[in-house]
Amino acid sequence: MRALAKLLQPLILILALAFIAALVRSQWSQLQSHPWRLAPGWLILSGLVLVIGWLVELSIWRALLARVGGRLPWPRAARIWFLSALVRYVPGNVWQPLGMTALARERGVRPEATVTSIALYQAINLLAVLPIALAYLLLEGSALGPLLGDSRGWRLLAGGALLPIVVFLGRPAWLMTLVNWGLSRLGRPALPVRLTSRGILGLLAAALVDWLLWGLALTGLGLALNAFPLERVGVLLPYLLVSFPLAYAVGYLSFITPGGLAVREGALVLLLAPVLDGGAATLLALALRLWQVILELAAAGIVALAIPGKTEVA
């Protein structure tokens, strides 16, 4: 099994890169004809907004970690958060959580607490996408109507999907009871039960703010690359704000692709298709990935140099 995994990991990465190459090739004529230029001011502003978004994400994770019995000071949490992002692009979507768990354990945090906090973070992050998906449906309902239809089956499926969400929001302690039951079966000590509906709603609101910041960073990047003129921002902004969270969710749920690579980009191009031509949407999707990687490497370098590694246990 390990040999198969080692074989599949580079293959999946190669397929993702091949998809991106095919996407660029399909839009090559539009990419060549567009008057691209770089506006450094907008690029810097986009980067600052993206970093603020990461700090919001870090705050959400720290809050969740504290609710399941793990506490980390800001500097240590930032070191873990940004250093673990370096393995984001290994296929499988599990290496970053494993890295966070290992680094947090060096600081005296139980692996069960770290894993549970990461799972809760991703659940809240994806739940926050739901109202954004509704916003996109309102924007493009007429275009999606023939695809979705109005059958009773779709309504039942939507209701079934909402049921566990309602339970999670209304009785979050039930989830921790289930987690502790599983830990007891494994002979592990229980985790504290400190989740409340009010707390979860507050974290959901913070996640929505984070998605808003990602959309604004995407807008700033588009202006930096002249993907669209400033006078069109009023029309484009609703799409830019809602398209990235949806594309992220699609990429994340693809699981096997490293960091949602290629899947996220393809979804973002499709979601922006109603308001941007293929060349502009393609460049914007790929530029956001590249900009994210550059900033993540810079952030990882800064925290590695500024914040010491394993010393005394906190």
C-alpha positions as CSV (number, residue, x, y, z in Angstrom):
1,M,0.0,0.0,0.0
2,R,2.8,2.4,0.8
3,A,4.5,1.7,-2.5
4,L,1.3,2.4,-4.3
5,A,0.9,5.7,-2.4
6,K,4.4,6.7,-3.3
7,L,3.6,6.0,-6.9
8,L,0.3,7.8,-6.9
9,Q,1.5,11.0,-5.2
10,P,3.8,12.3,-8.0
11,L,1.3,11.0,-10.6
12,I,-1.5,13.0,-9.1
13,L,0.7,16.1,-9.0
14,I,1.7,15.6,-12.7
15,L,-2.0,15.2,-13.7
16,A,-2.9,18.5,-11.8
17,L,-0.1,20.3,-13.5
18,A,-1.1,18.9,-16.9
19,F,-4.7,20.1,-16.3
20,I,-3.4,23.6,-15.6
21,A,-1.3,23.5,-18.7
22,A,-4.3,22.4,-20.7
23,L,-6.4,25.3,-19.2
24,V,-3.7,27.8,-20.1
25,R,-3.5,26.4,-23.7
26,S,-7.3,26.6,-24.1
27,Q,-7.2,30.4,-23.3
28,W,-3.8,31.1,-24.9
29,S,-5.1,33.4,-27.6
30,Q,-7.0,35.6,-25.1
31,L,-4.1,35.6,-22.7
32,Q,-1.8,36.9,-25.5
33,S,-4.2,39.6,-26.7
34,H,-5.0,41.1,-23.2
35,P,-3.0,44.2,-22.3
36,W,-1.5,42.8,-19.1
37,R,0.5,45.1,-16.7
38,L,1.5,45.0,-13.1
39,A,0.4,47.6,-10.6
40,P,2.6,47.2,-7.5
41,G,0.3,49.2,-5.2
42,W,-2.7,46.9,-5.8
43,L,-0.5,43.8,-5.5
44,I,0.8,44.9,-2.1
45,L,-2.7,45.7,-0.9
46,S,-3.9,42.3,-2.1
47,G,-1.1,40.7,-0.1
48,L,-1.8,42.6,3.1
49,V,-5.5,41.7,2.9
50,L,-4.5,38.0,2.4
51,V,-2.2,38.1,5.4
52,I,-5.0,39.6,7.5
53,G,-7.2,36.8,6.4
54,W,-4.6,34.2,7.5
55,L,-4.5,35.9,11.0
56,V,-8.3,35.5,11.2
57,E,-8.0,31.8,10.3
58,L,-5.2,31.4,12.9
59,S,-7.5,33.1,15.5
60,I,-10.3,30.7,14.7
61,W,-8.1,27.6,15.0
62,R,-6.6,28.8,18.3
63,A,-10.1,29.4,19.7
64,L,-11.2,25.9,18.7
65,L,-8.0,24.4,20.1
66,A,-8.6,26.1,23.4
67,R,-12.1,24.7,23.5
68,V,-10.8,21.1,23.3
69,G,-8.2,21.5,25.9
70,G,-5.1,22.7,24.0
71,R,-3.7,26.2,24.4
72,L,-0.9,27.8,22.4
73,P,0.4,31.4,22.6
74,W,0.1,33.4,19.5
75,P,3.8,33.1,18.4
76,R,3.8,29.3,18.8
77,A,0.5,28.9,17.0
78,A,1.7,31.1,14.2
79,R,4.9,29.0,13.8
80,I,2.9,25.8,13.6
81,W,0.3,27.3,11.3
82,F,2.7,28.7,8.7
83,L,5.4,26.0,8.8
84,S,2.8,23.2,8.3
85,A,1.5,25.0,5.2
86,L,4.7,24.1,3.5
87,V,3.4,20.5,3.0
88,R,0.1,21.6,1.7
89,Y,0.9,20.5,-1.8
90,V,1.7,16.9,-1.0
91,P,-1.3,14.9,-2.4
92,G,-3.8,13.7,0.1
93,N,-4.8,16.8,2.1
94,V,-3.6,15.0,5.3
95,W,0.0,16.1,5.5
96,Q,-0.7,19.6,6.8
97,P,-2.9,18.4,9.7
98,L,-0.2,15.8,10.5
99,G,2.4,18.4,10.5
100,M,0.3,20.7,12.8
101,T,-0.3,17.7,15.1
102,A,3.4,16.9,15.4
103,L,4.5,20.5,15.9
104,A,1.8,21.1,18.5
105,R,2.7,17.9,20.4
106,E,6.2,19.4,20.8
107,R,4.5,22.2,22.7
108,G,2.6,19.8,25.0
109,V,-0.7,19.7,23.1
110,R,-2.4,16.3,23.0
111,P,-2.6,15.0,19.4
112,E,-6.3,14.2,19.9
113,A,-6.9,17.9,20.7
114,T,-5.0,19.1,17.7
115,V,-6.7,16.7,15.3
116,T,-10.2,17.6,16.7
117,S,-9.5,21.3,16.5
118,I,-8.4,21.0,12.8
119,A,-11.5,18.9,12.0
120,L,-13.7,21.5,13.7
121,Y,-11.9,24.3,11.9
122,Q,-12.5,22.8,8.5
123,A,-16.1,22.0,9.3
124,I,-16.7,25.7,10.3
125,N,-14.8,26.9,7.3
126,L,-16.9,24.8,4.9
127,L,-20.2,25.6,6.7
128,A,-19.4,29.3,6.2
129,V,-19.4,28.6,2.4
130,L,-23.1,27.6,2.5
131,P,-24.5,31.2,2.7
132,I,-22.0,32.2,0.1
133,A,-23.2,29.4,-2.2
134,L,-26.7,30.7,-1.7
135,A,-25.5,34.2,-2.7
136,Y,-24.0,32.7,-5.9
137,L,-27.3,31.0,-6.6
138,L,-29.1,34.3,-6.3
139,L,-26.6,35.9,-8.7
140,E,-26.8,33.1,-11.3
141,G,-30.0,31.4,-10.5
142,S,-31.4,31.7,-14.0
143,A,-28.3,30.1,-15.4
144,L,-28.2,27.3,-13.0
145,G,-31.9,26.6,-13.0
146,P,-31.9,24.3,-16.0
147,L,-29.1,22.3,-14.4
148,L,-30.5,21.9,-11.0
149,G,-34.2,21.8,-11.9
150,D,-36.9,22.0,-9.2
151,S,-37.5,18.3,-8.5
152,R,-38.5,17.0,-5.2
153,G,-35.3,15.0,-5.1
154,W,-33.1,18.1,-5.0
155,R,-35.2,19.6,-2.2
156,L,-35.0,16.4,-0.1
157,L,-31.2,16.2,-0.7
158,A,-30.8,19.8,0.4
159,G,-32.9,19.1,3.5
160,G,-30.9,16.0,4.3
161,A,-27.7,18.0,4.0
162,L,-29.0,20.7,6.3
163,L,-30.0,18.4,9.1
164,P,-26.5,17.6,10.5
165,I,-25.7,21.3,10.2
166,V,-28.7,22.3,12.3
167,V,-27.8,19.6,14.9
168,F,-24.1,20.8,15.0
169,L,-25.2,24.4,15.5
170,G,-27.9,23.7,18.0
171,R,-26.2,21.0,20.0
172,P,-22.4,21.2,19.4
173,A,-21.7,19.4,22.7
174,W,-23.2,16.3,21.1
175,L,-20.3,16.2,18.6
176,M,-17.8,16.3,21.4
177,T,-19.7,13.5,23.2
178,L,-19.3,11.4,20.1
179,V,-15.6,12.3,19.8
180,N,-15.0,11.3,23.5
181,W,-16.9,8.1,23.0
182,G,-14.5,7.2,20.2
183,L,-11.5,8.2,22.3
184,S,-12.8,5.9,25.2
185,R,-13.0,3.0,22.8
186,L,-9.4,3.6,21.9
187,G,-8.4,3.9,25.6
188,R,-7.6,7.6,25.4
189,P,-8.6,10.3,27.9
190,A,-11.6,12.4,27.1
191,L,-11.4,15.9,25.8
192,P,-13.1,18.9,27.5
193,V,-16.6,19.8,26.2
194,R,-16.5,23.6,25.8
195,L,-18.4,24.1,22.6
196,T,-21.5,26.3,22.7
197,S,-24.0,27.4,20.0
198,R,-23.1,31.0,20.6
199,G,-19.4,30.2,20.3
200,I,-19.9,28.3,17.1
201,L,-21.9,31.1,15.6
202,G,-19.2,33.6,16.5
203,L,-16.6,31.5,14.8
204,L,-18.8,31.1,11.8
205,A,-19.1,34.9,11.6
206,A,-15.3,35.1,11.7
207,A,-15.0,32.5,8.9
208,L,-17.4,34.6,6.8
209,V,-15.1,37.6,7.4
210,D,-12.2,35.5,6.3
211,W,-13.9,34.6,3.1
212,L,-14.7,38.2,2.5
213,L,-11.0,39.1,2.9
214,W,-10.1,36.4,0.4
215,G,-12.5,37.9,-2.1
216,L,-11.1,41.3,-1.6
217,A,-7.6,40.0,-2.0
218,L,-8.7,38.4,-5.3
219,T,-10.1,41.7,-6.4
220,G,-6.9,43.6,-5.5
221,L,-4.9,41.0,-7.5
222,G,-7.2,41.4,-10.5
223,L,-6.6,45.2,-10.4
224,A,-2.9,44.6,-10.0
225,L,-2.8,42.5,-13.1
226,N,-5.2,44.7,-15.1
227,A,-7.5,41.6,-15.4
228,F,-10.4,44.1,-15.3
229,P,-10.6,47.9,-15.1
230,L,-11.3,49.7,-11.9
231,E,-14.7,51.0,-13.2
232,R,-16.0,47.4,-13.5
233,V,-15.3,46.5,-9.8
234,G,-18.8,47.5,-8.8
235,V,-20.3,44.9,-11.2
236,L,-17.6,42.2,-10.6
237,L,-17.2,42.5,-6.8
238,P,-20.2,40.3,-5.8
239,Y,-18.8,37.5,-8.1
240,L,-15.3,37.9,-6.9
241,L,-16.4,37.8,-3.2
242,V,-18.4,34.6,-3.6
243,S,-16.5,32.6,-6.3
244,F,-13.3,31.9,-4.4
245,P,-14.9,30.3,-1.3
246,L,-16.9,28.0,-3.6
247,A,-13.8,27.1,-5.6
248,Y,-11.9,26.5,-2.4
249,A,-14.6,24.1,-1.1
250,V,-14.6,22.2,-4.4
251,G,-10.8,21.9,-4.3
252,Y,-10.7,20.9,-0.7
253,L,-13.4,18.2,-1.1
254,S,-11.5,16.7,-4.0
255,F,-9.2,15.3,-1.3
256,I,-6.5,13.6,-3.5
257,T,-5.3,16.8,-5.3
258,P,-2.5,18.6,-3.4
259,G,-4.0,21.7,-1.8
260,G,-6.9,21.5,-4.3
261,L,-4.4,22.3,-7.1
262,A,-6.0,22.5,-10.6
263,V,-9.4,21.6,-9.2
264,R,-9.7,25.0,-7.4
265,E,-8.4,26.9,-10.4
266,G,-10.8,25.1,-12.8
267,A,-13.8,25.8,-10.5
268,L,-12.8,29.4,-10.1
269,V,-12.6,29.9,-13.9
270,L,-16.1,28.4,-14.3
271,L,-17.6,30.5,-11.5
272,L,-16.2,33.7,-12.9
273,A,-17.3,32.8,-16.5
274,P,-20.5,34.9,-16.3
275,V,-18.6,38.2,-15.8
276,L,-15.0,37.6,-17.0
277,D,-13.6,36.2,-20.3
278,G,-11.7,32.9,-20.1
279,G,-8.3,34.5,-20.4
280,A,-8.8,37.0,-17.6
281,A,-10.4,34.3,-15.3
282,T,-7.6,31.8,-16.0
283,L,-4.8,34.3,-15.3
284,L,-6.6,35.5,-12.1
285,A,-7.0,31.9,-10.8
286,L,-3.4,30.9,-11.5
287,A,-2.0,34.2,-10.2
288,L,-3.9,33.8,-6.9
289,R,-2.4,30.4,-6.4
290,L,1.1,31.7,-7.2
291,W,0.7,34.8,-5.0
292,Q,-0.6,32.5,-2.1
293,V,2.4,30.2,-2.4
294,I,4.9,33.2,-2.5
295,L,3.3,34.7,0.6
296,E,3.1,31.4,2.4
297,L,6.8,30.8,1.8
298,A,7.6,34.3,3.0
299,A,5.5,33.8,6.2
300,A,7.0,30.4,6.9
301,G,10.5,31.9,6.6
302,I,9.7,34.8,8.9
303,V,8.2,32.6,11.6
304,A,11.0,30.1,11.4
305,L,13.6,32.9,11.9
306,A,11.7,35.0,14.4
307,I,10.1,32.3,16.6
308,P,12.4,29.6,18.1
309,G,11.5,26.0,17.6
310,K,11.3,23.3,20.2
311,T,12.5,24.5,23.5
312,E,10.7,24.2,26.9
313,V,7.2,22.8,26.9
314,A,4.6,25.5,27.2
